[in-house]
C-alpha cells in the first residue's frame, strides 16, 4: 500500500455571514461576491442580496452559478420564492 497524501482543502463555510445563534441564511445556492480589492465573500443568496444592495462596488463572481445570482436578485427585489 502507498501512503499517498491527498490535498485536503478545508471546505468553505456555506455562508460567511451565518450566525450559529441566529441562522438567518436563506437560499440553497452559494453566491460569491467580489469587492474592488478582489476580496471574495461567500454567502447565501439572502446575505448576498443585502451586501449587494448596501455596497455598490461589489460584483458577482463567475464562481457563482446563474441560479444563485437569480435567487439573490429575487431576495434583493422581493420576487416570489
BAGU-48559 format. One line per 2 residues: number of its first residue (from 1); their letters; for each residue x, y, z of N, C-alpha, C, O. Coordinates in nm, 4 decimals, padded with zeros to 6 digits. Layout:
REM residues N
NUM = a = X/Y/Z/X/Y/Z/X/Y/Z/X/Y/Z; ...
This chain:
REM residues 81
1 = xx = 00.0828/-00.1180/00.0000/00.0000/00.0000/00.0000/00.0876/00.1248/00.0000/00.1967/00.1290/00.0569; 00.0346/00.2236/-00.0656/00.1069/00.3503/-00.0668/00.0416/00.4474/00.0284/-00.0778/00.4393/00.0574
3 = xx = 00.1197/00.5357/00.0744/00.0685/00.6409/00.1629/00.0611/00.7717/00.0865/00.1298/00.8683/00.1199; -00.0203/00.7741/-00.0134/-00.0335/00.8955/-00.0946/-00.1012/01.0041/-00.0126/-00.2026/00.9813/00.0534
5 = xx = -00.0434/01.1205/-00.0184/-00.1027/01.2331/00.0524/-00.2040/01.3003/-00.0379/-00.1741/01.3382/-00.1512; -00.3190/01.3137/00.0125/-00.4239/01.3815/-00.0636/-00.4323/01.5263/-00.0194/-00.4233/01.5588/00.0990
7 = xx = -00.4495/01.6101/-00.1166/-00.4659/01.7512/-00.0867/-00.6055/01.7720/-00.0316/-00.7052/01.7478/-00.0998; -00.6113/01.8162/00.0896/-00.7417/01.8402/00.1519/-00.7556/01.9877/00.1822/-00.6893/02.0417/00.2707
9 = xx = -00.8413/02.0501/00.1084/-00.8709/02.1896/00.1368/-00.9789/02.1907/00.2434/-01.0694/02.1073/00.2428; -00.9686/02.2842/00.3331/-01.0769/02.2966/00.4287/-01.1964/02.3544/00.3536/-01.1817/02.4510/00.2788
11 = xx = -01.3129/02.2967/00.3728/-01.4282/02.3449/00.2977/-01.4640/02.4876/00.3363/-01.4523/02.5280/00.4520; -01.5074/02.5618/00.2371/-01.5508/02.6986/00.2644/-01.6800/02.6934/00.3447/-01.7607/02.6019/00.3278
13 = xx = -01.6992/02.7905/00.4307/-01.8271/02.7935/00.5015/-01.9394/02.8160/00.4018/-01.9214/02.8835/00.3004; -02.0539/02.7594/00.4311/-02.1656/02.7744/00.3396/-02.2000/02.9219/00.3247/-02.2274/02.9678/00.2138
15 = xx = -02.1992/02.9957/00.4329/-02.2218/03.1404/00.4290/-02.1315/03.2046/00.5335/-02.1400/03.1724/00.6521; -02.0456/03.2948/00.4895/-01.9538/03.3604/00.5822/-02.0255/03.4448/00.6865/-01.9703/03.4706/00.7934
17 = xx = -02.1454/03.4872/00.6574/-02.2175/03.5760/00.7477/-02.3151/03.5014/00.8387/-02.3883/03.5630/00.9161; -02.3155/03.3705/00.8289/-02.4079/03.2910/00.9098/-02.3694/03.3001/01.0557/-02.2523/03.2874/01.0917
19 = xx = -02.4680/03.3220/01.1383/-02.4501/03.3283/01.2821/-02.5132/03.2012/01.3389/-02.6325/03.1777/01.3201; -02.4358/03.1210/01.4064/-02.4870/02.9942/01.4578/-02.6018/03.0124/01.5564/-02.6857/02.9236/01.5715
21 = xx = -02.6056/03.1271/01.6232/-02.7141/03.1524/01.7171/-02.8420/03.1953/01.6456/-02.9522/03.1584/01.6863; -02.8267/03.2723/01.5402/-02.9424/03.3188/01.4620/-02.9185/03.2812/01.3170/-02.8542/03.3555/01.2429
23 = xx = -02.9684/03.1697/01.2774/-02.9459/03.1211/01.1416/-03.0431/03.1876/01.0455/-03.1496/03.1336/01.0154; -03.0051/03.3052/00.9979/-03.0917/03.3845/00.9116/-03.0641/03.3607/00.7632/-03.1169/03.4321/00.6780
25 = xx = -02.9828/03.2624/00.7328/-02.9497/03.2377/00.5929/-03.0708/03.1819/00.5190/-03.1497/03.1048/00.5737; -03.0831/03.2228/00.3942/-03.1924/03.1717/00.3111/-03.1387/03.1436/00.1726/-03.0528/03.2156/00.1216
27 = xx = -03.1895/03.0396/00.1133/-03.1470/03.0009/-00.0199/-03.0537/02.8826/-00.0130/-02.9853/02.8611/00.0870; -03.0516/02.8062/-00.1201/-02.9720/02.6843/-00.1209/-02.8421/02.6983/-00.1991/-02.7524/02.6152/-00.1844
29 = xx = -02.8305/02.7995/-00.2802/-02.7117/02.8189/-00.3628/-02.6085/02.9028/-00.2869/-02.6426/02.9754/-00.1935; -02.4837/02.8917/-00.3279/-02.3784/02.9739/-00.2703/-02.3421/03.0833/-00.3701/-02.3193/03.0565/-00.4881
31 = xx = -02.3370/03.2061/-00.3213/-02.3076/03.3223/-00.4047/-02.1697/03.3752/-00.3662/-02.1353/03.3826/-00.2482; -02.0921/03.4116/-00.4669/-01.9598/03.4698/-00.4427/-01.9626/03.6136/-00.4927/-01.9847/03.6392/-00.6110
33 = xx = -01.9399/03.7066/-00.4008/-01.9309/03.8487/-00.4346/-01.7852/03.8909/-00.4242/-01.7117/03.8422/-00.3384; -01.7437/03.9818/-00.5120/-01.6048/04.0279/-00.5149/-01.6031/04.1793/-00.5032/-01.6780/04.2492/-00.5715
35 = xx = -01.5175/04.2285/-00.4164/-01.5032/04.3723/-00.3983/-01.3949/04.4290/-00.4885/-01.3294/04.3550/-00.5619; -01.3763/04.5578/-00.4830/-01.2753/04.6241/-00.5655/-01.1339/04.5813/-00.5277/-01.0408/04.5956/-00.6070
37 = xx = -01.1183/04.5290/-00.4070/-00.9874/04.4801/-00.3624/-00.9681/04.3319/-00.3964/-00.8721/04.2694/-00.3514; -01.0600/04.2762/-00.4761/-01.0593/04.1352/-00.5171/-01.0798/04.0387/-00.4011/-01.0513/03.9196/-00.4137
39 = xx = -01.1282/04.0882/-00.2898/-01.1602/04.0033/-00.1758/-01.2945/03.9360/-00.2008/-01.3922/04.0034/-00.2334; -01.3005/03.8037/-00.1857/-01.4237/03.7291/-00.2112/-01.5043/03.7120/-00.0835/-01.4493/03.6910/00.0246
41 = xx = -01.6364/03.7215/-00.0985/-01.7300/03.6943/00.0106/-01.8195/03.5802/-00.0343/-01.8905/03.5945/-00.1339; -01.8187/03.4684/00.0351/-01.9000/03.3513/00.0032/-02.0203/03.3541/00.0957/-02.0067/03.3409/00.2173
43 = xx = -02.1388/03.3714/00.0371/-02.2589/03.3885/00.1180/-02.3780/03.3126/00.0601/-02.3736/03.2597/-00.0510; -02.4836/03.3096/00.1394/-02.6114/03.2582/00.0912/-02.6762/03.3694/00.0073/-02.6337/03.4846/00.0150
45 = xx = -02.7776/03.3365/-00.0719/-02.8410/03.4389/-00.1557/-02.9014/03.5559/-00.0773/-02.8962/03.6700/-00.1232; -02.9581/03.5287/00.0397/-03.0176/03.6379/00.1164/-02.9115/03.7373/00.1639/-02.9296/03.8583/00.1505
47 = xx = -02.8025/03.6876/00.2186/-02.6953/03.7779/00.2609/-02.6277/03.8444/00.1409/-02.5867/03.9602/00.1494; -02.6160/03.7728/00.0302/-02.5594/03.8326/-00.0913/-02.6437/03.9507/-00.1372/-02.5900/04.0544/-00.1761
49 = xx = -02.7756/03.9351/-00.1327/-02.8657/04.0444/-00.1723/-02.8456/04.1653/-00.0827/-02.8370/04.2782/-00.1310; -02.8382/04.1420/00.0469/-02.8200/04.2528/00.1412/-02.6863/04.3229/00.1187/-02.6797/04.4458/00.1181
51 = xx = -02.5805/04.2454/00.1004/-02.4491/04.3060/00.0751/-02.4477/04.3828/-00.0562/-02.3974/04.4950/-00.0630; -02.5032/04.3219/-00.1602/-02.5027/04.3831/-00.2931/-02.5812/04.5139/-00.2938/-02.5411/04.6101/-00.3594
53 = xx = -02.6931/04.5178/-00.2211/-02.7742/04.6399/-00.2166/-02.7089/04.7509/-00.1350/-02.7304/04.8689/-00.1629; -02.6295/04.7148/-00.0348/-02.5695/04.8167/00.0519/-02.4272/04.8544/00.0125/-02.3764/04.9572/00.0573
55 = xx = -02.3629/04.7745/-00.0693/-02.2256/04.8032/-00.1125/-02.2186/04.8007/-00.2648/-02.2028/04.6941/-00.3242; -02.2302/04.9174/-00.3286/-02.2397/04.9231/-00.4750/-02.1135/04.8784/-00.5494/-02.1193/04.8557/-00.6702
57 = xx = -02.0001/04.8652/-00.4807/-01.8784/04.8236/-00.5502/-01.8681/04.6721/-00.5651/-01.7828/04.6236/-00.6394; -01.9529/04.5967/-00.4961/-01.9480/04.4510/-00.5062/-02.0045/04.4044/-00.6397/-02.0985/04.4628/-00.6936
59 = xx = -01.9447/04.2980/-00.6912/-01.9942/04.2380/-00.8155/-02.0017/04.0874/-00.7954/-01.9332/04.0310/-00.7101; -02.0855/04.0238/-00.8751/-02.0998/03.8795/-00.8667/-01.9832/03.8138/-00.9402/-01.9477/03.8539/-01.0510
61 = xx = -01.9250/03.7138/-00.8779/-01.8134/03.6408/-00.9369/-01.8654/03.5361/-01.0350/-01.9781/03.4880/-01.0230; -01.7818/03.5024/-01.1310/-01.8148/03.3942/-01.2239/-01.8188/03.2599/-01.1519/-01.8660/03.1611/-01.2082
63 = xx = -01.7703/03.2551/-01.0288/-01.7782/03.1332/-00.9481/-01.9210/03.1065/-00.9011/-01.9529/02.9952/-00.8593; -02.0064/03.2077/-00.9078/-02.1468/03.1924/-00.8692/-02.2250/03.1337/-00.9857/-02.2090/03.1762/-01.1001
65 = xx = -02.3077/03.0378/-00.9564/-02.3943/02.9823/-01.0600/-02.5055/03.0814/-01.0917/-02.5424/03.1632/-01.0074; -02.5588/03.0738/-01.2135/-02.6672/03.1641/-01.2537/-02.7865/03.1530/-01.1604/-02.8497/03.2535/-01.1278
67 = xx = -02.8177/03.0310/-01.1170/-02.9307/03.0111/-01.0266/-02.9078/03.0840/-00.8939/-03.0021/03.1363/-00.8346; -02.7845/03.0873/-00.8483/-02.7522/03.1548/-00.7233/-02.7714/03.3054/-00.7368/-02.8265/03.3699/-00.6476
69 = xx = -02.7264/03.3603/-00.8475/-02.7419/03.5039/-00.8711/-02.8894/03.5385/-00.8859/-02.9351/03.6396/-00.8326; -02.9641/03.4554/-00.9576/-03.1082/03.4787/-00.9745/-03.1795/03.4755/-00.8398/-03.2688/03.5562/-00.8140
71 = xx = -03.1397/03.3825/-00.7548/-03.2012/03.3736/-00.6222/-03.1672/03.4962/-00.5380/-03.2523/03.5466/-00.4646; -03.0441/03.5441/-00.5481/-03.0053/03.6655/-00.4757/-03.0853/03.7859/-00.5255/-03.1262/03.8699/-00.4454
73 = xx = -03.1080/03.7951/-00.6555/-03.1862/03.9053/-00.7119/-03.3323/03.8985/-00.6655/-03.3949/04.0018/-00.6417; -03.3852/03.7790/-00.6529/-03.5225/03.7654/-00.6010/-03.5292/03.8177/-00.4578/-03.6260/03.8839/-00.4204
75 = xx = -03.4273/03.7885/-00.3782/-03.4240/03.8411/-00.2415/-03.4075/03.9919/-00.2425/-03.4694/04.0616/-00.1620; -03.3252/04.0428/-00.3319/-03.2983/04.1869/-00.3366/-03.4210/04.2666/-00.3778/-03.4460/04.3750/-00.3250
77 = xx = -03.4970/04.2131/-00.4717/-03.6090/04.2890/-00.5276/-03.7458/04.2348/-00.4899/-03.8470/04.2748/-00.5474; -03.7489/04.1431/-00.3926/-03.8758/04.0966/-00.3387/-03.9546/04.0039/-00.4276/-04.0769/03.9977/-00.4155
79 = xx = -03.8899/03.9317/-00.5161/-03.9600/03.8366/-00.6009/-04.0068/03.7162/-00.5233/-03.9602/03.6912/-00.4121; -04.0985/03.6415/-00.5810/-04.1501/03.5206/-00.5163/-04.0447/03.4141/-00.5057/-03.9464/03.4136/-00.5799
81 = x = -04.0662/03.3240/-00.4128/-03.9695/03.2157/-00.3907/-04.0009/03.0974/-00.4748/-03.9299/02.9970/-00.4691
